[in-house]
Amino acid sequence: MSLVRMKCNECIPERDKHMYVTGEEPVIPSCNIATLPGDMTERGCAFAGARGVIGGPITDIIAMVHSPVGCAWYTWGTRRHLSDQYAWATKDRLTNVAFNRRFCVTSDMQEKDVVFGGMKKLERACLEAIRLFPEAKGLIIFTTCTTGLIGDDVQAVARKVEKETGILVFAAQSPGCSGVSQSKGHHDFNTQFYRQVTELRERRPELKMREEEKTPYDVCLVGEYNMDWDLKVTRPLFEQLGLRIVSVFSGNERIENLVKMPDVKLNIVHCQRSAEYIAEMEKEGNGVPFIRCSLYGIHQTSKALREAARFFGLEERAEQIITGEMARIEKSIAFYREKLQGKKVAIYVGGPRVWHWIKLMEELGMTVVAGLCTFAHADDYEKINAKAGKGMLVIDAPNEFEIEEMLLDTKPDLFLCGMKEKHLGRKLGVPTVNSHSYEKGPYAGFAGMVNFARDLYQGIYAPVWKFQWGLNGGGETTDAAE
Ligand code: CFM
């Protein structure tokens, strides 16, 4: 066991228990607990987890944010999850960008609504939005701190609007202040959506998949959000295997397909932080088993295909797909591996992608020297410990000072991080690659691995770094970038 004291934490020793270095004994740091006053956390709020992460990627719903305008505006469009135009093509109108990125819809709560209650206003806003967007197949009402605290009965409004308009209306009650991070919002959305879909299917059984529509190979991809079109490369892998993806929870998915989740034979769970809850509930409540997988990197994607294949007795087909895909990417990967060999990487994400990517970096000859997680739970750290080598610095819910010290101490050649921290990295001379919504994705699957490797390579070898006094004494730019 190896705990760490960072210089920046001399005045807040409580932070010590949030960080460790991987070694012989696996350590689980303090995690998923309230942020200390004075610690400038980078965490998001529960509402962000429900609206931005899980509700947002659903393609044909209106995301009605029941809040003052700021909650809706400042959380809108911050996360890249693209949706198809097909769901939006009507005879009068073709909307060719993701609905939730194009329109920000809110009940616009004012002071008097807070005092007297906002249910009437919410109802009017829902009806107006449904009138403005006739192509919408559903609406989800999201509450925030304000409307959560005043106790508006949004479920009652949802039922009323659904009755009046006939479109499916759900509620996601996850006020920002209700948990310690966005992770609470993932959990809330999962449990509430599962419950409401169960009730809906009882109320309107015609929405279930009919027996004659079912196939023995129906699956759902759970915790897959189509970041920069990941689904374009992952979906075909399972389809070539012979599986039918009935539903994706929730990237680029239509609400009618999400209502069919209980009808599938197997759930394949990718993000096991934000969506394993619903897979567990589907197992408990509807008897749908699930497998966990990672769709990043050669080894893990192959493993995911093999495990899905084993469930359905399609092992041979899986091997053919893997062989074919490997032949397609081998040369490119060999090129990038040679360039990336020996480089050190620091990764800062929500949590899961640290463990998703350790193996992938190894496949490219790189070492992960630090892994930082905004909202990971104990099971994420277990997975990190199982995959990490020795000597990797792990920090739970880091703040900016800790990130800076981490960069100065571990001296990575590349920092995989988000939009906020990239400036810090670049000012310190460390190239960065967007680890949340990618630079030029998709990054998942076999084909995505090549894009990922290319972006890592372009990050490290960008000629600009030779003009910088970076952490590593100026970038080692070589002919490779030319
Ligand atoms: Fe799951 Fe995600 Fe992640 Fe996540 Fe996120 Fe994300 Fe992430 Mo950014 S759902 S937990 S809340 S894998 S947006 S697509 S990259 S922090 S590690």
Residues whose N, C-alpha, C, O or C-beta is under 5 A from the ligand:
A	BS01	CFM	V53 Y225 C271 R273 S274 V349 G350 G351 P352 R353 S435 H436
